[in-house]
Amino acid sequence: MVVRNASLALIVSLLAIGLTLAGLTRAAPLAVWNGLLRADALSALLLIVVAAHGLVTLAHGALRPWRVAAAAWLVGMATLQGHLAALGGLLVLAGLLQDTGSVDERPVWYRHVRRLAPLGVLAGLALVGMTGGAWNYGAPLAGAGLNSVSFALILVAALLALDAPALAGERALAGTPMVASGCLYVLVRLFSLGPWNLGWLFAALLMGGLVAFWAAWRAALAPAEQSAPWLNLSLSGMAITGVGLGSAAGLTVAGYVLLLWPVLRLGLERPVAGTRALWLLSAAVPLSGPFVAGWLAIAAATAGGLPALAVVLWLAALLMALPPARLALAPAVSSSSDGRVWLAAGCSAGLGLGAPLLLMALLAPVTVQLEGGLTPFGEIVVWPWAGLIVAFDTTRQPVATLPSLALVGLMLVLSALCRVALRLFALRER
């Protein structure tokens, strides 16, 4: 009990640090010791996300809570490193320390792939430093060392950390979300080194869109109580897709999805069938967290001039809406976990209804501070006086507004299709 309480206190303190830095870095990044320690809005965002994952892991009854706290702090401190080797090294330590999830029938080497995935990040960052001769990512010429090999190493490492290879197998594991979040952080951090070329953007878009749709499909077909790992993977694919858009709108999607991820873990990793609160974890409910995440992704793709990607993301959102809805309609089961589900539902509603405030306070500073490496293909902004979220294309023409009549119609279609799919599942089970 003492170890668990101490671990909880450490993770709560990490969350407090993240929230404090979010306020301190809104205007400009902070740097000390010639940039060896750097904090900006992206660092603050990841500190909050990692701390939230740590709290969720403890809430699910981690067997070794001290390892959860240690891994959270290692990943959190990695986000505050300006030196590329220190950043990658701390992620490697976190990967070695954090549990890899449930043991299954797959080979031992495969179970540890995600644990060793940060080695790819370290190799990619080391290649950047050795090629460019600058190890501080805030240095003026730091981006000179970024090339296709280093980018590929980091992208593949992020996919491995997320357990994307599980798409070719029969089941996915719960994963190592804190380490995976750290790998995604490094992928986004590459924008601090300069703009990506079209090949890198296309690779991230292709892999992200593929993972988002395929994992959502697997989640829809899997038993509802076993769908959480697939939903987490699909959500992560949506984040990579946002990064691949390379725009302010895309990074807004990635940031929002990262914040939503621990909420879905809290409510769905150990679900309680028949709890009506599970509806708020489904994209079929307007202004829930998953609904807003889907809208942001579709709007960002539309703003970037990629209607085919927008269709893929809409289908992924539809498929992701099914498992929580099926759980909510299942026969009720009394459990002490009801409180976690209701807490997750409340957080989802807060993320959805509070999206305009969240975008202004936490996500807009991220896109502003990374705009030197972003493309102009799309932006998502908030009109505070009206409480609206608006997506603009490259000509500053609005292409989507939340809320809007068109979006309401689209959501009615999604809800109707979700209802039809639920009936089909019920008939198949009979």
Secondary structure by P-SEA (a helix, b strand, c coil): caaaaaaaaaaaaaaaaaaaaaaaaccbbbbcccccbbbcaaaaaaaaaaaaaaaaaaaaccccaaaaaaaaaaaaaaaacccaaaaaaaaaaaaacccccccccccccccccccccaaaaaaaaaaaaaaacccccccccccccccaaaaaaaaaaaaaaacccccccccccccaaaaaaaaaaaaaaccccccccaaaaaaaaaaaaaaaaaaaaaaaacccccaaaaaaaaaaaaaaaaaaaccaaaaaaaaaaaaaaaaaaaccccccccccccccccccccccaaaaaaaaaaaaaaaaccaaaaaaaaaaaaaaacaaaaaaacccccccaaaaaaaaaaaaaaaaaaaaaaaacccaaaaaaacccccccbbbbbcccccbbbbbccccccccccccaaaaaaaaaaaaaaaaaaaaaaaaac
